[in-house]
């Protein structure tokens, strides 16, 4: 009887350990790689130990009809222990969202920065040139950069590289949120991506947006000279 109880306790302990090991990657229908799961859970576990905040990553292929990603996160939040932050990605809709519960947790990280479509200042400049319609739009673009998820998701990829792209984007976002929360509590995370990884990403983005900026400037210059030549032709005809 004692042996059977001991065996049952051992099995229960192993089951609980496996459940806890994967608790911070709450759902993954997209990447499904053990190494990815391990890295996410390593960061999530350390963050919880040092701050008491649970950070969950949820990656799904699609949502039910008429269900929004915001509504999906609200439903999840009711199932999870508080305080919690949920980072969600819907593959087919290419949607990313972050929910903090309670809402006071939004003070511990910069949601707009994490979800910015621009990785660098140069990217913000390019976006303001291409999309701004007013001075207020320019100010918004110029103040909103440092994104670590959407710029990666926007890159082109084929085959297995698509899944790699998703993994990199969501790991970057998860790690960034974790580090910001930890920083607000005055602690550091040894398992997070760290500044060296961020610098490498920034250099790649800097090169990419630098080339894009040159293209935009050439385009504007071509438009300017084209309109200028038309004006000269009209004046010469007169």
Number of C-alpha atoms within 10 A of each C-alpha: 6 7 8 9 10 11 12 12 12 12 12 12 12 12 12 11 12 11 11 12 17 18 19 23 20 18 15 16 12 17 17 13 11 9 9 15 20 15 17 24 23 18 22 27 21 20 24 17 10 14 15 13 22 21 28 22 24 21 22 16 13 17 14 8 6 7 10 13 21 14 11 13 19 15 11 14 19 10 8 15 10 14 17 19 25 23 21 25 23 19 16 10 12 12 14 20 16 21 22 22 18 12 11 9 15 15 12 17 19 13 16 13 19 25 21 19 23 27 26 23 18 20 25 24 20 23 19 19 16 11 11 16 10 10 10 10 13 18 14 14 23 19 12 21 22 20 22 28 27 21 18 21 20 12 9 9 12 9 7 8 11 15 16 13 20 20 21 17 19 25 22 22 23 25 22 23 23 27 24 19 25 21 15 13 12 10 14 18 20 12 18 23 19 14 9 9 11 13 11 11 16 16 12 12 20 17 12 13 22 15 12 15 19 12 13 15 14 12 11 13 12 12 12 11 11 11 12 12 12 11 12 11 11 10 9 8 7 6
